[in-house]
Amino acid sequence: MANHSPLRFKNRIFYALVAAGGLVVLMGLYAAHMMEGHGHIITGMNNQIVWGMPHVFAIFLIVSASGVLNVSSIGSVFNKPAYKARAPLAGLLSIAMLAGGLSVLMLDLGRPDRIIVAMTRFNPTSVFAWNIFLYSGMFAAVALYLWTMMEKRMNPWSKPAGLLVFVWRFVLTTGTGVIFSFLVARQAYGTALLPPMFIVMSFAWGMAVFHVAQSSIYEWNEKLLDPYVQKRMKNLMGVLVIAAFYFVAAYHLTNLYFARQTGFERFILLDGGIYPLIFWIGYFLLGNLLPLLLIYHPALGKSRSILSASLLIILGGFSFLYVFIIGGQAFPLSIFPGYQVTSSFGDGAIGLYQPSLPEIMLGMGGVGIAFLITTIGVRVLDFVPHELPKSA
């Protein structure tokens, strides 16, 4: 009978999860080794599309790492008890996803050792150089925030630390959006709408990731989520999905207003091959309409439906980033707007890209790192929310 005790059963689940996560991480490291040994020729990337599938994974993880802290900010900064109980888990998820996303970015550079040059020879005019401070500062701010929440004698400092994290994550996500908005050579980017759009999308994606993680942890620990808290969180997630879609619609409508952008918009939304399909089916239908139906339909707003909606929102996030990052690079560069330029090197040609297995393995390795950190963290420390009834 002892072999079937609940504790031993949970131990087996824990070791199985760690083994699975470790295997995914090893696959990612092997993919990085292959890419470093053979070069980027074994990937789908080329001279025109230099940011491939690993960047889709990395940016989703980094943006979601900022957005998941929306849960802790609502609790600490705005004093909402239902969210405050979940602030430690949100902080753990933020550190985990930031670590996973940055690992993918570093290993996708081809020469990750060159980061030492960026650190020792700081270029204040480079957005990428700014991000070194933003990312490291984010780690420090969230770690400090977790300390103030989980150490009783530090509890009086929890709200100031929460406010610091609240401000820092806005700056960090703005920095991620600025990376693209400063790339004026690409017609897909170069607009001031991108920083606020990334901030709002981070809220929606972070809330979806948090709900998936929380549901999994509750199932693992045989806990039930308070229906009142579940209703509040799923309604907030729906509002954030609508807000994110509003910004995406504003981004495309703004582009359509300018004659020089109509060719790009037609490519992305209508005749760009795989990109319109991913946008309309992956992002619009599966990543927005269906999740909103699952969230707000009176007969569907249950735990399983909300979990399905969260997974679909995550799928929609990946779909959007694939179209935005890779489709934005595939559209031909307009080096001299208003002029015709001819040469023998693919002028006006659509960039071809097909994700390779090493790229997908590397991206999944970043997810595996985030998964391992979260799984071990929840097991070792007290990150699981302690539920209180509504009447309390």
N, C-alpha and C positions, 0 to 999 in steps of 0.2 A: 504493500500500500504506500510505503514511503516514496517509492519511485514515481508515484502519480500525484504527489502533493502539489498544491498550487504554486508553491515557491519553486520547486524543481522544474515544473512546467514553464514558469516564467524564465527561469535560468536558461532552459533549452531554447526558448524563443529568442532571448537576448543574444546568446552565442551564435545562433543561426543568422540573426540580423547582422551581427558584426562580421561574420564570415562572408555573407553576401556582399555587404558594403565594401569589405576589404578586397574581395575579388574584383569588383567594379573599379576600385581605385588602382589596383595592379594593372588592369586592362588599360586604363588611362595612361599610366606611367609607361607601359610598353608601347603604346601608340606614340607618346612623346619621344621615346627612344628611337623608334622607327623614323619619325619625321626629322629628328636631328641627324641620324645616320645617313639617310637617303636623300634628305632635303625635301622641300615642299613639292617636288615633282610627283611624289606619291599621293598628293592631295588634289582636290579639285581646284585649288587656288591658282591664279596666274597673274600676269602683269596688270590686268584690269581689275580683277576681283581679288584683292589682297586680304580682305577680312572674310573668312568663310564660316563654316558651321561652328567651330569652336568659339568664335566671337558671339554667335547667337546665344549659346549656352552661357558664356561668361557675362554678357550684359544682362541677360535675364536674371542670373543669380545675384549680380551686384545691385541691380535696380530693385529686385524683390527684397534684398537684405535691408535696404533703406525703408521700403514700404511696410515690411512686417513690423517695424517699430511703431507704426501708427497705433497698434494695439496698446503698447506701453505708454505712448504719449497721451492717448485718451484717458488712461488710468492715472498717470502721475501728474501731468500738466493740467488736465481738466477735471481731476478728482472724480472719476467714474469707477466705483468699486468693482463692478462686474469685469471691467477691463484691467484694473490694477492687479487683480489676482493672477492675471495672465502675463503681466509685464516680464517676469523672469524668463518664461518660455520664449517670449518674443525676442528678448535680448540674446538668448542662446541661439535661436534660429538666425538672427542677424549676423552674429559672429561666424556661425557655421557656413552660411551662404556666401558671405563676403570672402571667407577663406577659400571656399571652393571656386568662386568666380575668378579671384585673383590668381589662383593656381593655374587655371586654364589659360588665362591671359599670358602669364609668364612663360608657360611651356609652349605656347603657340608662337612665340616670337622667333623661334628658330635658333636664337642665341640667348637663352635666358640669363647667362652670365653677364650680358651687357647691361643689366639693370644697375650694376655697380657704377657704370659710367654715368647713368642718369642721376644716381644718388650723389656722386662726388663732383659732378660738373653740372650744377643746377642751371637750367635755362629758364629764366622767369617769363619769357615770352611764349613758352610752350604749355598748352593745356595739359598735356600728358605729364609734364613735370609738376604741375599743381596737384595732380591727382595722387602723387606719392604722399603728399602731406594730408590730403583729404582721406585717403584710405587708411593710412596708419593712425591718423587722428580719430577716425571712426572706431577702430579697434579699441583704442585707449578710452574713448568716451563711453562706449557700451560696457567695457569691462568695469570702469568706475561706477557706472550706473548699476550694474549687477551687484557690485560690492555693497553699495548703499542700501539695496533692497534686501540682501540676504544676510547682512551682518547687523544685528539689532542695534548696536551702539552707533551705527552709521545711518540708521533710518531717518534722522532729522535732515540729512543731506540728500535724501532721495529725490525730492522735488527739484532742487537746483540742478542735480545731475540729470534728471529727466528733461529739464528745460534745455540743458546743454546738448543732449542727444537730439532733441526736437529740432534745434537750430542747425546742428551739424549735418543731420541727414538731409535737410533741405538743401544745404550748400553742396553736399556730395552728389545728390541726384541732379542738381543744377549743373554741376561740373560734367556729369555724364552727358547731359543734353547739349552742353556747350561744345563738347568734342565734335558733335555732328554739326551744330549750327554755325561753327566757325569754318567748316569745310565748304567754302563758297564755290569751289570748282565743280562740285557735284550738284546737279539740279535737284536731287532728292533732299538735300540738306540746305544749309545756308539760310535758315529762317529763325526768327526770335521765338516762334511758337514752340520750338522743340524742348527747351528747358522746362517750362510749365507742363507741357504734355507728358514728359517723362516723370515729373513729380506725381501727377494724377494717376498715370498708369502704374507707378510703383505702389500707390495705395491699393489699387484693385488687385494687382498680382500678389502683393504681400499678404493681403487679407485672405486670398485664396490659398496660398501656401500655408499660412497659419492654420486655417481650418483643416486642411488635409493632415498636417502634423498633429494638431490637437485631437482630431478624431482617431488617428492611428494610435496615439499614446493612450487615450482613454480606453480604446478597445483592448490594448495590451494590458492595461492595469485594471480592467474590468470595472471601469467607472462609467457613469451616465452623466451627460452634459445637462445642466439645468435648462429646461425648455425656455424659460424666460430669457436667459443669456443667449441661447441659440437663436431665438427669434430676433433679438437686437442685432446680433452679429451678422446674420444672413441678410437683414434689411439694409444694414450699412454696406455690406459687400455689393448688394444690388445697386445702391446709389453710386458707389465708386465705379462700378462697371459702366453705368450710364455716363458718368462724368468723363471717364477715359475715352469712351466712344465719341462724346461730344468734341473733345480736343482733336481726335483723329479726323473726324468729319470736317472740323474747321481747318485743319492742316490741308486736306485735299481740296476743299472748296476755295481756299485762298490761292492755292497753286492754279486751279482752273481759271481763276479770274485773270491771271497774267498770260498773255499770248505766248510768251517764250516757254511757259511751263506746260502748255497743253499737250505737247508731244510726249513728255514724261508721264503725265497723268493718264494719257491714253494707253501708254505702254504698261503701266502698273495696274490699271483698273479694267482694261478691255483686251488689248491684243498682245500682251507680253508673254503669252504662253503659260508657263507654270505659275507665274507670279499673280495674275488675276484670280486663278483658281484657288491658290492658297489664301489670298486676301478675302475673297467672297465666301468661300466654304470654310476654311480654317479659322479665319479671324471673325468675319461678320456673322456667319450662321452658327458655327459650333462654339465660337468664343464669346459671343454676345447675346444673340437672340435666344438660343436654347438655354443657356444658363439663367437668363432673366425669366424665362418661362418656368424653369424649375424652382427659382427662388420665390416668385410672386404668385404663381398659380395656387389657389386655395387648397386644392387637392394634392399638391406635390411638395409643398414646403416642409417636408419631413427631413430627418437626419440623413437618410440615404440620398435623397434628392439634392440636398445641399452639398453633400460630399461630391456627388456627380457634377454639380454645377461648378464647384471649386476646381475639379480636375479639368473641366472644359475651359474654364477661364485661363488656366495655366497653358493648355494647348493653344488657346487663342493668342496668348502672349508670345509663345514661340513662333506661331504663324506670322504675327505682325512683325516681329523682329527679323524673321527670314526675308520677308518681302522688303522691309525697310532697309536692312543692311545689305543684303546680297542683290536684291532687285535694284536698289539705288546705285550700286556700283556697276551692274550689268548695263544700265542705260549709257549710251555713248557720251563721252565728255565733250562739252562745248568749250574748247580752250579759248577761242576768239569769237565771242558772241557777235552776231550780225555779219560775220564774214564766212566765206567758204574756204576751207583749208584742205589741201589734198597732199597725200603722201602715200608711201607704200606700206604703212603699218596700221592697217585696220581702221581707217577713218570711218566713223559712223556705224561701225559694226557693233552689234549687240554682244556683250560679253557672255561667254558660255561657262556654266559652272554646274558641276554635279558633285554633291558631297561624297567623300570617300570614307571607307570604313575607319581608317585611323583618325579622321576628324571627329566622327561620331563617338568613337571610343574615348578620345581625349575629352570631349564635352561631357560625356557620361561620367568620366573620372572625376570631374569637378562636382557633379551631383553626388557621387559616391563619397567624396570628402565631406560635403555638407551633411550627408546622411549619417556618416560615422560619428562626426562630432556631436550631432544632435542625439543619436542613440546612446552613446556613452555618457554624454552629459546628463541626460534625463535619468540614466541608471545610477550614476554616482552621486549627483546632487539633487536637491529638492526643487526641481523645476516644474513639476506637475501641479496645476492649479488645485487649490482646495475649495471645493464648491460650498456655497452657503445658500440656503433656501431664500426665495424672494422675500419672505416675511422678515428675515433677519436684517 
